[in-house]
Each structure stands twice: as structure tokens, then as C-alpha cells.
């Protein structure tokens, strides 16, 4: 299992994070590439690690996914979103 966070991403406030639902990979990529450059990271909500990996390969921003997706493919994101409770 790789490090939960591959790089140290400074997150100042919620305004610099965006969550994108991945229903279609091309649409998700278009949405992300059209974002303001002030965005520090993008959280993906998707069904499979393969979907997250396909998006991650095509964008420049760090990608965050639920830790359960990283278990399926450690290369599908840069940041693990950990949940408790």
C-alpha cells in the first residue's frame, strides 16, 4: 500500500478544493481542465479505480479519491480520502 499522500499538498481552505462526480471520463476531464488555476486538488467521486486512473492520467491537478479505491489500484490517485465512523 503506497503512502496515503504521495506529496504534501497544502490545503488552505475549502475554496481551493473541488469535487467532481465521474459519470463520464471525458466530461470529468473537461470539467477539471476548465477549473480556475487557484484550485489545489480535485476530489473524484467515481465507481471504480479504473475510472479514477483514466481521469488522473489526463489532468495536471492532484486527484483525491476514497481510500477504498486506492486499495484496488494504488496509482489511481495522489491523495487518499480517509473516512471514519
C-alpha positions as CSV (number, residue, x, y, z in Angstrom):
1,X,0.0,0.0,0.0
2,X,1.6,3.3,-1.0
3,X,1.7,6.3,1.2
4,X,-1.7,7.8,1.8
5,X,-0.5,11.1,0.4
6,X,2.3,10.8,-2.2
7,X,3.1,14.5,-1.9
8,X,2.4,17.2,0.7
9,X,-0.5,19.2,-0.7
10,X,-1.0,22.5,1.3
11,X,-4.7,22.9,1.6
12,X,-5.6,26.4,2.9
13,X,-9.4,26.3,2.8
14,X,-12.4,24.6,1.2
15,X,-12.5,27.1,-1.7
16,X,-9.4,25.5,-3.2
17,X,-10.8,22.0,-3.4
18,X,-13.4,20.9,-5.9
19,X,-15.4,17.6,-6.0
20,X,-16.2,16.1,-9.4
21,X,-18.7,13.3,-10.0
22,X,-17.3,11.0,-12.7
23,X,-20.2,9.6,-14.8
24,X,-18.2,10.0,-18.0
25,X,-14.4,10.2,-18.1
26,X,-14.3,12.8,-21.0
27,X,-16.8,15.1,-19.3
28,X,-14.9,14.8,-15.9
29,X,-11.6,15.7,-17.7
30,X,-13.3,18.7,-19.4
31,X,-14.7,19.9,-16.1
32,X,-11.3,19.6,-14.4
33,X,-9.3,21.3,-17.2
34,X,-11.7,24.2,-17.2
35,X,-11.2,24.9,-13.5
36,X,-9.6,28.0,-12.1
37,X,-5.9,27.6,-11.6
38,X,-6.3,28.5,-7.9
39,X,-7.7,25.0,-7.3
40,X,-5.2,22.9,-5.3
41,X,-6.8,19.5,-5.7
42,X,-9.8,17.7,-7.1
43,X,-11.8,15.0,-5.3
44,X,-13.3,12.4,-7.5
45,X,-16.5,10.6,-6.8
46,X,-16.4,7.5,-9.0
47,X,-17.4,3.9,-9.1
48,X,-14.1,2.2,-10.0
49,X,-10.3,2.8,-9.6
50,X,-10.0,2.4,-13.4
51,X,-12.3,5.5,-13.9
52,X,-10.2,7.5,-11.4
53,X,-6.9,6.4,-13.0
54,X,-8.2,7.3,-16.5
55,X,-9.0,10.8,-15.3
56,X,-5.8,11.2,-13.3
57,X,-3.6,10.4,-16.4
58,X,-5.2,13.3,-18.3
59,X,-5.2,16.2,-15.8
60,X,-2.5,18.3,-14.1
61,X,-4.1,18.7,-10.7
62,X,-3.6,16.3,-7.8
63,X,-6.5,13.8,-7.6
64,X,-8.1,12.6,-4.3
65,X,-10.3,9.5,-4.0
66,X,-11.8,7.4,-1.3
67,X,-9.1,5.2,0.3
68,X,-11.1,2.1,-0.8
69,X,-10.5,2.9,-4.4
70,X,-6.7,3.2,-3.8
71,X,-6.8,-0.4,-2.4
72,X,-7.9,-1.5,-5.9
73,X,-5.3,0.5,-7.8
74,X,-2.6,2.4,-5.9
75,X,-1.9,4.5,-9.0
76,X,-5.5,5.9,-9.4
77,X,-5.0,9.0,-7.2
78,X,-2.5,11.2,-5.5
79,X,-4.4,11.6,-2.2
80,X,-6.4,9.1,-0.1
81,X,-9.6,10.4,1.5
82,X,-9.9,8.7,4.8
83,X,-13.3,8.3,6.5
84,X,-14.2,7.2,10.0
85,X,-17.4,6.5,11.8
